[in-house]
Amino acid sequence: MNITSNAEKKVELCLKQLVRTGKVPGIQYVVVGPEGIRYEACFGVMDVLSGRPVTPETTFMASSVTKTLTAAAILQLHDRQLLDINNSLSSYYSEQPFGDEVLIVQLLNQSSGVPNPMPLRWLHLVSNHDGFDEDDALQRVLARHAALRFKPGTRYAYSNLSYWLLGKVIERVSGVEYEKYMREHIFDRLGMSRESIAFVIPDKDHHACGHLKKWSAMGVLMPLMTDKDIYDKPASGRRRFKAVYMNGPAYGGMVGTARAFSLFLHDQLTKNTVLFSDAAKALYFSHQTDASGQAMETTLGWHLGSAGGIKFYGKPGGGPGYQSNIRIYPDKKIATVWLANETAVSESTIHALTNKFDSCFL
């Protein structure tokens, strides 16, 4: 029996069932190895109203998957000796209320104590983007959440705001806007085209509409916690989102295809990444501990986990309209990425789906 084709048949059935049973309107899934893409699939629709099918060129909001690439940019700047991750946040970005206590490395490994207010209102319509002031939006959030939750370094606690701040560090150190730095030093080096990944929607005709099941618990609660103007005409029992951007691009603003993210994963699977030195790559994947020496399930940009006893580095993403995940299985020398246009905010749900998909290839 051909093991590869058997795995493909299994995952295809799984993905088709996910769409057929209405769990997601549409999905892209890619498996990559050191030689390149091993498997690629697209199922379902970009928009339940139009019924247009998802293709490899369809873009999705990647949400928190963005954080892993933001971390790569910070490690790259550290590698170039333009910043030191062991220095304080205030050394590079003083317009924040946390003083000198927080270190860059603690922002990266999510032990900074920086608050994590619910980001459901940290969105703005694409139609309002030209007049949007990101710095003002960040300062308003910082003013409302000016106290650290705990002494930095003492424990793990996830924070979107910590990575929004890392985006500002990238700008101050590089002298260019975060989006420009990511294009020139990350995307272009990896061969990720402007049509396949960006911080703005490259082509609205190839962008998946975000969805939310109307009569689910989240479908009832989320409209109460978000601005009403982000919703479009509902269809097929789902709320539909208008095109929106995250207020802070560095914590969740990437818009892309699974194929584009697979280029990043492929680069990290290879012995020598094009992004930084071997020493910086070792730092990027280094298992982190808190101040007492207790292991945290994180590196400097990745979460650590296992699927069927097989170790992985990963980063799920979820929010209004979308969900996603990326993983690298170093012992198996494969990586996976999927993007879908259905709201999810539960990491456990996203991980369970990923375990189901990826088990076909492990």
BATI-781167 format. One record per residue (C-alpha): residue in three letters; x, y, z; residue number from 1. Coordinates in Angstrom, 1 decimal, m for minus. Each point is the difference from the previous one (the first is absolute). Example, Ala and Ser with C-alpha at 12.3 -4.5 7.8 and 13.67 -1.06 7.14 Angstrom:
<drenvexs>
 rest      X      Y      Z  nr
  ALA   12.3   m4.5    7.8   1
  SER    1.4    3.4   m0.7   2
</drenvexs>
This chain:
<drenvexs>
 rest      X      Y      Z  nr
  MET    0.0    0.0    0.0   1
  ASN    1.2    3.5   m0.8   2
  ILE    0.3    1.7    3.4   3
  THR   m0.1    3.5   m1.4   4
  SER   m3.1   m0.5   m2.1   5
  ASN   m1.7   m1.8    2.9   6
  ALA    0.7    3.0    2.2   7
  GLU   m1.3    2.4   m2.6   8
  LYS   m3.2   m2.0   m0.3   9
  LYS   m0.5    0.1    3.7  10
  VAL    0.6    3.7    0.4  11
  GLU   m2.2    0.8   m3.0  12
  LEU   m2.9   m1.9    1.5  13
  CYS    0.6    1.9    3.3  14
  LEU    0.1    3.4   m1.7  15
  LYS   m3.0   m0.7   m2.2  16
  GLN   m2.0   m1.1    3.0  17
  LEU    0.9    3.2    1.9  18
  VAL   m1.5    2.0   m2.8  19
  ARG   m2.9   m2.3   m0.7  20
  THR   m1.1    0.0    3.6  21
  GLY    0.2    3.8    0.1  22
  LYS    2.8    0.3    2.5  23
  VAL    1.8    2.5   m2.3  24
  PRO   m1.2    1.5   m3.3  25
  GLY    3.5   m0.3   m1.6  26
  ILE    3.5   m1.2    0.8  27
  GLN    3.5   m0.2   m1.5  28
  TYR    2.5   m2.6    1.3  29
  VAL    3.6   m0.6   m0.9  30
  VAL    2.6   m2.5    1.1  31
  VAL    3.6    0.8   m0.7  32
  GLY    3.3   m1.9    0.3  33
  PRO    3.6    1.0   m0.6  34
  GLU   m0.5   m0.6   m3.7  35
  GLY   m3.0    2.2   m0.2  36
  ILE   m3.8   m0.4    0.0  37
  ARG   m1.1   m3.6    0.5  38
  TYR   m3.7    0.5    0.1  39
  GLU   m2.3    2.9   m0.7  40
  ALA   m3.8    0.2    0.1  41
  CYS   m2.8    2.6   m0.2  42
  PHE   m3.6   m0.8    0.8  43
  GLY   m3.2    2.0    0.5  44
  VAL   m0.9    3.6   m0.8  45
  MET    1.5    3.4    0.5  46
  ASP   m3.4    1.4    0.9  47
  VAL   m3.3   m1.8    0.8  48
  LEU   m1.9    2.8   m1.8  49
  SER    1.8   m0.2   m3.3  50
  GLY    0.9   m3.6    0.1  51
  ARG    3.4    0.7   m1.7  52
  PRO    2.4   m2.9    0.7  53
  VAL    3.2    0.3    2.0  54
  THR    3.1   m0.3   m2.3  55
  PRO    3.8    0.0    0.9  56
  GLU    0.0    3.7   m0.7  57
  THR   m2.8    0.8    2.5  58
  THR    1.3    2.2    2.9  59
  PHE   m1.1   m0.3    3.6  60
  MET    0.6    2.1    3.1  61
  ALA    2.7   m2.0    1.8  62
  SER   m0.6    1.6    3.5  63
  SER    2.6   m1.1    2.6  64
  VAL    2.0   m2.1   m2.4  65
  THR    1.5    3.5   m0.7  66
  LYS    1.8   m0.1    3.4  67
  THR    2.4   m2.7   m1.0  68
  LEU    1.2    2.0   m3.0  69
  THR    0.2    3.2    2.1  70
  ALA    2.2   m2.0    2.4  71
  ALA    2.2   m1.0   m2.9  72
  ALA    0.5    3.7   m0.9  73
  ILE    1.1    0.8    3.6  74
  LEU    2.5   m3.0   m0.1  75
  GLN    1.2    1.3   m3.3  76
  LEU    0.7    3.5    1.4  77
  HIS    1.7   m1.6    3.0  78
  ASP    2.1   m2.1   m2.4  79
  ARG    1.0    3.2   m1.8  80
  GLN    0.9    1.5    3.4  81
  LEU   m2.5    2.8   m0.5  82
  LEU   m1.7   m0.9    3.2  83
  ASP    0.7   m2.3    3.0  84
  ILE   m3.0   m2.2    1.1  85
  ASN    1.3    0.2    3.6  86
  ASN   m0.4    3.8    0.0  87
  SER   m3.1    1.7    1.4  88
  LEU   m2.9    1.0   m2.2  89
  SER    0.6    3.6    1.1  90
  SER    3.4   m0.1   m1.7  91
  TYR   m1.8    0.0   m3.3  92
  TYR   m3.5    1.2    0.7  93
  SER   m0.6    2.3    2.9  94
  GLU   m3.6    1.0   m0.7  95
  GLN   m1.4   m2.7    2.2  96
  PRO   m0.9   m0.1    3.7  97
  PHE    2.0   m3.0    1.1  98
  GLY    3.3    1.8    0.6  99
  ASP    3.3   m2.0   m0.2 100
  GLU   m1.4   m3.2    1.5 101
  VAL   m1.0   m1.8   m3.2 102
  LEU    2.7   m1.6   m2.1 103
  ILE   m0.3   m0.7   m3.7 104
  VAL    0.6   m3.7    0.6 105
  GLN   m3.0    0.0    2.4 106
  LEU   m2.3    1.5   m2.6 107
  LEU    1.2   m2.7   m2.4 108
  ASN   m0.6   m2.9    2.4 109
  GLN   m3.2    1.4    1.5 110
  SER    1.3    0.4    3.5 111
  SER    0.0    3.8    0.0 112
  GLY   m3.1    0.6    2.2 113
  VAL   m1.3    2.4   m2.6 114
  PRO   m3.8    0.0    0.2 115
  ASN   m2.1   m1.9   m2.6 116
  PRO   m3.3    1.9   m0.3 117
  MET   m2.6   m1.7   m2.3 118
  PRO    0.9    1.2   m3.5 119
  LEU   m3.4   m0.6   m1.6 120
  ARG   m0.4    3.8   m0.6 121
  TRP    3.5    0.4   m1.3 122
  LEU   m1.3    0.0   m3.5 123
  HIS   m0.7    2.7   m2.6 124
  LEU   m1.7   m0.2   m3.4 125
  VAL    2.1   m0.2   m3.1 126
  SER   m2.0    2.9   m1.3 127
  ASN    1.3    2.1    3.0 128
  HIS    3.7   m1.2   m0.2 129
  ASP    1.4    3.1   m1.8 130
  GLY   m1.1    2.2    3.0 131
  PHE    1.0   m2.5    2.7 132
  ASP    2.7    1.1    2.5 133
  GLU    1.6   m3.1    1.4 134
  ASP    2.2    1.9    2.5 135
  ASP   m3.0    1.7    1.4 136
  ALA   m1.9   m3.3    0.3 137
  LEU    2.9   m1.6    1.9 138
  GLN    0.4    3.0    2.4 139
  ARG   m3.7   m0.1    0.8 140
  VAL    0.3   m3.7    0.9 141
  LEU    3.1    0.5    2.1 142
  ALA   m1.6    2.9    1.9 143
  ARG   m2.9   m2.4    1.0 144
  HIS    2.3   m2.9    0.9 145
  ALA    3.0    1.6    1.5 146
  ALA    0.8   m2.5    2.8 147
  LEU    1.9   m3.2   m0.3 148
  ARG   m1.8   m3.1    1.0 149
  PHE    3.0   m1.5    1.8 150
  LYS    3.8    0.4    0.4 151
  PRO    1.5   m0.5   m3.5 152
  GLY    1.6   m3.4   m0.5 153
  THR   m1.7   m1.8    2.8 154
  ARG   m2.6   m1.9   m2.1 155
  TYR   m1.5   m0.5   m3.4 156
  ALA   m3.2    2.0   m0.9 157
  TYR   m1.0    0.7   m3.6 158
  SER   m0.3    3.5   m1.2 159
  ASN   m0.9    1.5   m3.4 160
  LEU    1.1    3.4    1.3 161
  SER    3.6   m1.3    0.5 162
  TYR    0.3   m0.8   m3.7 163
  TRP   m1.6    3.3   m1.0 164
  LEU    2.9    1.6    2.0 165
  LEU    2.5   m2.2   m1.8 166
  GLY   m1.2    1.5   m3.2 167
  LYS    0.8    3.4    1.3 168
  VAL    3.5   m1.2    1.0 169
  ILE    0.6   m1.2   m3.6 170
  GLU   m1.0    3.4   m1.3 171
  ARG    2.3    1.9    2.4 172
  VAL    3.0   m2.2   m0.5 173
  SER   m0.3   m0.3   m3.8 174
  GLY   m1.2    3.5   m0.7 175
  VAL   m2.8   m1.1   m2.3 176
  GLU   m3.7   m1.0    0.5 177
  TYR   m0.5   m3.5    1.3 178
  GLU   m1.8   m1.1   m3.2 179
  LYS    2.8    1.3   m2.2 180
  TYR    2.6   m1.8    2.1 181
  MET   m1.9   m3.3   m0.2 182
  ARG   m0.3    0.3   m3.8 183
  GLU    3.7    0.8   m0.6 184
  HIS    1.6   m2.2    2.6 185
  ILE   m2.4   m3.0    0.4 186
  PHE   m2.5   m0.3   m2.8 187
  ASP    2.3    0.9   m2.9 188
  ARG    2.9   m2.2    1.3 189
  LEU   m2.4   m3.0    0.1 190
  GLY   m1.5    0.7   m3.5 191
  MET   m3.4    0.8    1.5 192
  SER   m1.7    2.2   m2.6 193
  ARG   m2.1    3.1    0.7 194
  GLU   m3.0   m1.9   m1.5 195
  SER    0.5   m2.9    2.5 196
  ILE    0.7    1.9    3.2 197
  ALA   m0.2    3.5    1.3 198
  PHE   m1.6    2.2    2.7 199
  VAL   m2.6    1.3   m2.3 200
  ILE   m2.4   m2.1   m2.1 201
  PRO    1.9   m0.5   m3.3 202
  ASP   m3.1   m0.6   m2.1 203
  LYS   m3.5    0.2    1.5 204
  ASP   m1.3   m2.5   m2.7 205
  HIS    2.4   m2.6    1.3 206
  HIS   m0.6    0.6    3.7 207
  ALA   m2.1   m2.3    2.2 208
  CYS   m2.8    1.6    1.9 209
  GLY    0.0   m0.7    3.7 210
  HIS   m2.9   m1.9    1.5 211
  LEU   m1.7   m0.7    3.4 212
  LYS   m2.7   m2.6    0.6 213
  LYS   m3.0    2.1    0.9 214
  TRP   m1.6   m2.3    2.6 215
  SER    3.1   m1.2    1.7 216
  ALA    1.0    1.3    3.4 217
  MET    2.7    2.1   m1.6 218
  GLY   m2.5    1.2   m2.6 219
  VAL   m2.2    1.3    2.7 220
  LEU    2.7    1.5    2.3 221
  MET    2.5    1.5   m2.5 222
  PRO   m2.4    2.7   m1.5 223
  LEU   m0.4    1.2    3.6 224
  MET    3.8    0.4    0.3 225
  THR    0.9    1.5   m3.4 226
  ASP   m1.0    3.0   m2.0 227
  LYS   m3.2   m0.4   m2.0 228
  ASP    1.5    1.6   m3.1 229
  ILE    2.3   m3.0   m0.7 230
  TYR   m2.9   m2.3   m0.9 231
  ASP   m1.3   m0.5   m3.5 232
  LYS   m3.2   m1.6   m1.4 233
  PRO   m0.4   m3.5    1.6 234
  ALA   m0.5   m3.1   m2.1 235
  SER   m0.5   m3.7    0.4 236
  GLY   m0.3    0.3    3.8 237
  ARG    3.2    1.9    0.4 238
  ARG    1.0    3.5    0.8 239
  ARG    2.4    1.4   m2.6 240
  PHE    2.7    2.5    0.8 241
  LYS    0.9    3.0   m2.1 242
  ALA    3.6    0.3   m0.9 243
  VAL    2.0    1.1    3.1 244
  TYR    3.6    0.4    1.1 245
  MET    1.5   m0.5    3.4 246
  ASN    0.9    3.3    1.8 247
  GLY    3.5   m1.4    0.7 248
  PRO    1.5   m1.8   m3.0 249
  ALA    2.8   m1.6    2.0 250
  TYR   m2.2   m2.1    2.2 251
  GLY   m2.5   m1.3   m2.6 252
  GLY   m0.2    2.1   m3.2 253
  MET    1.4   m2.3   m2.7 254
  VAL   m2.2   m0.8   m2.9 255
  GLY    1.2   m2.9   m2.1 256
  THR   m0.3   m3.5   m1.5 257
  ALA    1.0   m3.3    1.5 258
  ARG    2.4   m0.4   m2.9 259
  ALA    1.8    3.2    1.0 260
  PHE    0.3   m1.1    3.6 261
  SER    1.3   m3.3   m1.2 262
  LEU    3.0    1.9   m1.4 263
  PHE    0.9    1.2    3.5 264
  LEU   m0.5   m3.5    1.4 265
  HIS    2.2   m1.5   m2.7 266
  ASP    2.7    2.4    0.8 267
  GLN   m0.1   m0.9    3.7 268
  LEU    0.2   m3.7   m0.9 269
  THR    3.2    0.4   m1.9 270
  LYS    3.4   m0.1    1.7 271
  ASN    0.9    3.6   m0.7 272
  THR   m2.8    2.5    0.0 273
  VAL    0.4    3.1   m2.3 274
  LEU   m1.4    2.2    2.8 275
  PHE    2.8   m0.1    2.5 276
  SER    3.0   m1.9    1.3 277
  ASP    0.0   m3.5    1.6 278
  ALA    0.5    1.6    3.4 279
  ALA   m3.0    2.2   m0.5 280
  LYS   m2.1   m3.0   m1.2 281
  ALA    1.1   m1.9    3.1 282
  LEU   m1.3    2.9    2.2 283
  TYR   m3.2    0.2   m2.0 284
  PHE   m0.8   m3.7    0.8 285
  SER    1.5    0.0    3.5 286
  HIS   m2.3   m1.4    2.8 287
  GLN   m0.6    2.8    2.5 288
  THR   m0.1   m0.1    3.8 289
  ASP   m1.3    2.5    2.5 290
  ALA    2.0    1.8    2.7 291
  SER   m0.2   m3.0    2.3 292
  GLY    1.2   m2.4   m2.6 293
  GLN   m3.4   m1.5   m0.8 294
  ALA   m0.4   m1.0   m3.6 295
  MET   m2.6    1.9   m2.0 296
  GLU   m1.6   m1.5   m3.0 297
  THR    1.4    2.6   m2.4 298
  THR    3.0    1.1   m1.9 299
  LEU    0.9    3.5   m1.2 300
  GLY   m3.0    0.0   m2.4 301
  TRP   m1.4   m3.6    0.0 302
  HIS   m2.2   m2.0    2.3 303
  LEU    1.1   m3.5    0.9 304
  GLY   m2.3   m3.0   m0.1 305
  SER   m0.4   m3.6   m1.1 306
  ALA   m2.4   m1.8   m2.3 307
  GLY   m0.2   m3.8    0.6 308
  GLY    3.3    0.3    2.0 309
  ILE    1.8    1.8   m2.9 310
  LYS    1.5    3.4    0.9 311
  PHE   m1.0    3.1   m1.9 312
  TYR    0.7    3.7    0.0 313
  GLY   m3.2    1.8   m0.9 314
  LYS   m2.1    3.2    0.1 315
  PRO   m3.8    0.0   m0.3 316
  GLY   m1.9    3.1   m1.0 317
  GLY   m3.7    0.9    0.4 318
  GLY   m2.3    2.9    0.2 319
  PRO   m3.0    1.6   m1.7 320
  GLY   m0.7   m1.8   m3.2 321
  TYR    3.1   m2.3   m0.3 322
  GLN    2.2   m2.7    1.6 323
  SER    3.4   m1.4   m0.9 324
  ASN    3.0   m2.0    1.2 325
  ILE    3.6   m0.7   m1.0 326
  ARG    2.1   m2.8    1.3 327
  ILE    3.5   m1.4   m0.4 328
  TYR    0.7   m3.7    1.0 329
  PRO    3.8    0.0    0.1 330
  ASP    0.4   m3.8    0.6 331
  LYS   m2.2   m0.7   m3.0 332
  LYS    1.5    2.7   m2.2 333
  ILE   m3.4    1.3   m1.0 334
  ALA   m2.1    3.2    0.6 335
  THR   m3.6    0.8   m0.5 336
  VAL   m2.2    3.1   m0.4 337
  TRP   m3.7    0.5   m0.3 338
  LEU   m2.3    3.0   m0.4 339
  ALA   m3.8    0.1    0.3 340
  ASN   m2.7    2.7   m0.2 341
  GLU   m2.0   m0.9    3.2 342
  THR    0.4    1.8    3.3 343
  ALA    1.9   m1.8    2.8 344
  VAL    1.5    1.3    3.2 345
  SER    0.7   m3.3    1.7 346
  GLU    3.6   m1.3   m0.3 347
  SER   m1.1   m3.4    1.1 348
  THR   m2.5   m0.2   m2.8 349
  ILE    2.5    1.1   m2.6 350
  HIS    2.6   m2.5    1.3 351
  ALA   m2.5   m2.9   m0.1 352
  LEU   m0.8    0.7   m3.6 353
  THR    3.7    0.2   m0.8 354
  ASN    0.7   m3.3    1.8 355
  LYS   m2.6   m1.6   m2.2 356
  PHE    1.4    1.4   m3.2 357
  ASP    3.6   m0.6    0.7 358
  SER   m0.4   m3.5    1.4 359
  CYS   m0.4   m1.2   m3.6 360
  PHE    3.6    0.9   m0.7 361
  LEU    1.7   m0.8    3.3 362
</drenvexs>
